[in-house]
Amino acid sequence: MAKLLPFTKAAIESLVAQHSTPFYLYDEQGIRETARRLIAAFSWNQEFKEFFAVKATPNPHILSLLKEEGCGADCSSLPELFLAERAGISGEDIMFSSNDTPIEEFKRAKEMGTLINLDALEHLEYIKRHIGLPEFLSFRYNPGPLRKGNAIIGKPEEAKFGMTLEQLFEGYRLAKKEGVTRFGLHTMVASNERNLDYFVETARMLFEIALEVRKKFGIRIELVNLGGGVGIPYRPEDEAVDIEAFGVRIRELYAKYEMAHTELAMECGRYITGPHGYLVARVRHIKETYRKYAGLDATMANLMRPGMYGAYHHITILGKENIPATEVYDVVGSLCENNDKFAIQRIAATTLA
């Protein structure tokens, strides 16, 4: 089954005449439309914000066009803060979530007026001692064995990110005592997940915690960040997430838990740009020994996912999309043995010769 492409072979040949391969090509219209669909699905929450995960595609041009669509930025490092700033994203349109963070980065995040999301209870005293606490603080929750991760992100209790529930409550108590007046809540427990039930249960968990924080400490959580992790269809037969149904189900839960006046946010990255990015490469050599190899001018340095953890990455041969597949090739690059093979991926294809 072929994947639909937003360009023709002729268009790519024209680009190749101007730019040597390999190169990345992003579909601006596709990115804009996906961002619009996500934001529209949550438009019932007046202050909803998509903080695009800069780490997913750290490109200032893409960040700029997403800013035009109303997106903010999810940043986890100083370079990402600089990228967001370069794209014209600033202040509370940035959520700064990092771990093992040097004070210089917290300082810059505070100076920029970003929404700082703490990964560890210990960071509260660290910030207070060195730069003083900001007006707004959010805390990242790690539910441990109370929630299951998925094949990509693993078990939450084995992850370095976030706080236990006890630490979370202590963070809110101490922060309020120290004069913090505005609060957020965040979690991220799945990656590339396409089962909506997973996200609904995550939202339920966060809403319950928000209500408990209000009851225990008289603190109103003004921002609940549901995290990211919304998956995309890597294989042609995979179904995309029904983002409109997602918005409806979260709205029902939001009403059930009486979360009125609570802003919601997400930090999708892969979901926004993943379906709209393409690595364009040429077949440099065909080799036949015990197997058939298609050697590209791209390498693992250009696309690490398949080589690093066997992730599937769909390959389309331009001009032969609808020709029946009759041959099987290993698609490789020019780096050294074994772990540096480009894709370590076998594909069924029409002959590449």
C-alpha positions in Angstrom: 0.0 0.0 0.0 1.4 3.4 -1.0 1.4 6.5 1.1 0.0 9.6 -0.5 2.6 12.3 -1.0 1.9 16.0 -1.3 4.3 16.4 -4.2 5.1 14.7 -7.5 8.3 13.1 -8.8 8.7 16.1 -11.2 8.6 18.5 -8.3 11.3 16.6 -6.4 13.5 16.4 -9.5 13.2 20.1 -9.8 14.3 20.5 -6.2 17.2 18.0 -6.6 18.5 20.1 -9.5 18.9 23.0 -7.0 19.8 21.1 -3.8 22.0 18.0 -3.4 20.5 15.0 -1.7 19.9 14.0 1.0 17.7 16.8 2.3 14.5 17.1 4.4 11.3 18.5 2.9 8.4 19.7 5.0 4.9 20.3 3.9 3.9 23.7 5.3 0.3 23.4 4.4 0.1 20.0 6.1 1.7 21.3 9.2 -0.6 24.3 9.4 -3.7 22.2 8.9 -2.7 19.7 11.6 -2.0 22.5 14.1 -5.4 24.0 13.2 -7.2 20.8 13.7 -5.6 20.2 17.2 -6.4 23.7 18.3 -9.9 23.6 16.9 -10.6 20.3 18.7 -10.0 22.1 22.0 -11.5 25.4 21.1 -14.2 24.9 23.7 -11.5 25.6 26.3 -11.0 29.3 25.7 -7.4 29.5 26.8 -6.2 26.2 25.3 -2.5 26.3 24.2 -0.5 23.9 22.1 3.1 24.3 23.3 4.8 22.7 20.3 7.7 20.4 21.5 10.7 22.2 20.0 12.8 19.0 20.4 10.6 17.3 17.8 11.7 19.7 15.0 14.1 22.4 16.2 13.8 24.6 13.2 13.1 28.3 13.6 11.2 28.6 10.3 8.8 25.8 11.4 8.5 27.4 14.8 7.6 30.7 13.2 4.8 29.3 11.1 3.4 27.5 14.1 3.5 30.7 16.0 1.3 32.2 13.2 -1.1 29.3 13.9 -1.4 30.2 17.6 1.1 27.7 19.0 3.6 28.3 21.8 6.7 26.3 22.5 7.6 23.5 24.9 11.3 24.0 25.7 13.7 21.8 27.6 17.0 23.5 27.2 18.7 26.9 26.7 19.2 26.4 23.0 15.5 25.6 22.6 14.6 28.8 24.5 16.8 30.7 22.1 15.1 29.0 19.1 11.7 29.9 20.4 12.8 33.5 21.0 14.3 33.7 17.5 10.9 32.6 16.1 9.1 35.3 18.0 7.7 33.1 20.8 8.2 34.5 24.3 6.7 35.0 27.8 4.0 32.6 28.8 3.7 31.2 25.3 6.7 29.1 26.4 6.6 26.3 28.9 10.0 25.4 30.2 10.2 21.7 31.2 13.6 20.1 31.8 15.5 17.9 34.2 18.9 18.0 35.7 18.8 21.7 34.8 21.7 24.2 35.4 20.7 27.3 37.2 21.7 29.4 34.2 18.8 27.9 32.2 16.3 28.4 35.0 17.6 32.0 35.2 17.0 32.6 31.5 13.6 31.0 31.6 12.6 33.2 34.4 14.0 36.3 32.7 11.9 35.5 29.6 8.8 35.2 31.7 8.2 31.6 30.7 6.0 29.1 32.5 8.5 27.0 34.5 7.5 23.4 35.0 9.6 21.7 37.7 10.7 18.1 37.3 11.9 17.5 40.8 10.9 18.7 44.3 14.6 19.5 45.0 14.5 22.1 42.3 12.2 24.3 44.3 14.9 25.1 46.9 17.5 25.3 44.2 15.7 28.0 42.3 14.7 29.8 45.5 18.3 30.0 46.7 19.9 31.1 43.5 17.4 33.2 41.6 14.2 33.5 43.6 10.9 31.8 42.9 8.8 33.1 40.0 5.1 34.0 40.3 4.0 30.9 38.4 5.2 27.3 39.0 4.1 24.0 37.6 5.0 20.5 38.7 5.5 17.4 36.7 3.8 14.3 38.0 5.2 10.8 37.6 2.5 8.3 38.5 4.9 5.4 38.8 3.2 2.0 38.9 -0.2 3.6 39.0 -0.1 4.1 35.3 1.4 2.1 32.5 3.7 3.6 29.9 4.0 2.1 26.4 6.6 0.3 24.4 8.4 3.5 23.5 8.5 5.4 26.8 8.7 2.4 29.1 7.5 2.1 32.7 6.9 5.4 34.5 8.5 4.2 37.7 11.7 3.6 35.8 11.8 7.0 34.2 13.9 9.9 35.5 11.1 12.4 34.9 8.7 13.9 37.4 7.7 13.6 41.0 5.8 11.1 43.2 2.3 12.1 44.4 3.7 12.8 47.9 6.5 15.0 46.4 3.9 16.8 44.2 1.7 17.7 47.2 4.8 18.9 49.2 5.8 21.0 46.2 2.5 22.8 46.1 2.5 23.3 49.9 6.1 24.7 50.0 5.6 26.9 46.9 2.5 28.5 48.3 4.3 29.1 51.6 7.1 30.8 49.7 4.8 33.2 47.9 4.1 31.5 44.6 0.6 32.6 43.6 -0.1 30.8 40.3 0.2 27.0 39.7 0.2 24.4 36.9 0.2 20.6 36.7 1.8 18.5 34.0 2.5 14.9 33.1 3.9 12.9 30.2 3.6 9.2 30.4 3.3 7.9 26.8 4.9 8.5 23.4 3.5 7.9 19.9 0.3 6.5 21.4 -2.8 6.3 19.2 -5.2 4.8 21.7 -7.5 7.7 22.9 -8.4 5.8 26.0 -4.9 6.3 27.3 -5.1 10.1 27.1 -8.6 10.2 28.6 -7.4 8.3 31.6 -4.3 10.6 31.9 -6.6 13.6 31.9 -8.9 12.0 34.5 -5.8 11.4 36.7 -4.7 15.0 36.4 -8.2 16.4 37.0 -8.5 14.3 40.2 -5.1 15.6 41.4 -6.1 19.2 40.7 -9.2 18.8 42.8 -7.2 17.2 45.6 -4.7 20.1 45.6 -7.5 22.6 45.8 -9.0 20.6 48.8 -5.7 20.2 50.6 -4.0 23.5 50.1 -6.7 25.9 48.8 -4.7 26.2 45.5 -6.5 26.5 42.2 -4.5 24.9 39.4 -4.9 27.4 36.6 -3.1 25.3 33.9 -3.3 21.5 33.4 -0.8 20.4 30.7 -2.0 17.0 29.4 1.5 16.4 27.9 2.1 15.2 24.3 2.7 11.7 23.0 -0.2 11.7 20.4 1.0 9.1 17.8 1.0 9.2 14.1 0.4 6.5 11.4 3.9 5.4 10.4 2.5 2.5 8.3 0.1 3.1 5.4 -2.4 0.8 7.0 -2.3 2.6 10.4 -5.2 4.8 11.3 -4.6 8.4 12.4 -5.8 9.6 15.8 -9.3 11.1 15.6 -8.3 14.4 17.1 -11.9 15.8 17.0 -13.1 12.7 19.0 -10.2 13.3 21.4 -11.4 16.9 22.1 -15.0 15.7 22.7 -14.0 13.1 25.2 -11.7 15.5 27.2 -14.5 18.1 27.2 -16.9 15.5 28.7 -14.4 14.7 31.4 -13.6 18.4 32.0 -17.3 19.0 32.6 -17.7 16.0 34.9 -14.9 17.1 37.1 -16.1 20.7 37.1 -12.8 22.1 35.9 -14.3 25.4 34.7 -11.8 28.3 34.5 -8.9 25.8 34.2 -6.8 26.3 31.1 -5.7 23.1 29.2 -2.5 22.7 27.2 -0.7 20.0 25.3 2.9 19.7 24.0 2.5 17.7 20.8 5.6 17.6 18.6 5.6 14.4 16.5 1.9 14.7 15.9 2.3 18.2 14.3 5.3 17.8 12.1 5.9 14.0 11.9 3.4 13.2 9.1 4.6 16.2 7.0 8.3 15.7 6.9 10.2 13.7 4.2 13.8 12.6 3.8 14.7 12.8 0.2 17.6 10.5 -0.9 19.0 8.8 -4.0 19.9 5.2 -4.5 23.6 5.3 -5.1 24.4 1.6 -5.5 22.6 -1.8 -5.8 24.5 -4.7 -4.3 23.7 -8.4 -4.4 25.4 -11.0 -2.1 23.4 -13.2 0.2 20.8 -10.4 0.2 19.9 -7.5 -2.0 21.1 -4.1 -0.8 20.0 -0.6 -1.9 22.7 1.8 -0.8 21.5 5.4 -0.3 23.4 8.7 -0.2 21.6 9.1 3.2 23.0 7.5 6.4 22.0 6.9 10.0 23.2 10.5 10.7 20.2 11.7 8.6 17.6 9.3 10.1 18.4 7.5 13.3 15.1 6.0 14.3 15.2 2.7 12.3 18.8 2.0 13.2 18.5 3.0 16.8 15.5 0.9 17.9 14.1 -0.8 14.8 11.4 1.8 14.3 9.4 1.4 11.0 9.9 4.2 8.5 8.0 4.0 5.3 9.9 4.3 2.0 8.4 5.4 -1.3 10.1 5.1 -4.7 9.0 8.1 -6.6 7.4 7.2 -9.9 6.8 3.6 -8.8 4.3 4.1 -6.1 1.6 2.0 -7.7 3.8 -0.7 -9.3 3.4 -4.2 -7.5 6.3 -5.0 -5.2 8.3 -8.0 -6.4 11.7 -7.7 -4.7 13.0 -7.4 -1.2 15.9 -5.0 -0.3 17.9 -4.0 2.7 18.1 -0.2 2.6 21.4 0.9 4.0 23.7 3.9 4.1 27.5 4.3 3.8 28.5 4.4 7.5 30.4 1.6 9.1 29.4 -2.0 10.1 26.4 -3.2 12.0 25.0 -0.5 14.3 25.7 2.2 11.8 23.7 0.7 8.9 21.2 3.3 7.7 17.9 1.6 8.3 18.6 -2.1 8.9 15.2 -2.3 7.3 14.0 -4.6 4.6 11.4 -3.4 2.1 9.4 -5.1 -0.5 9.7 -3.0 -3.7 9.6 -3.0 -7.4 13.2 -3.4 -8.8 15.4 -0.5 -7.9 17.9 -1.1 -10.7 
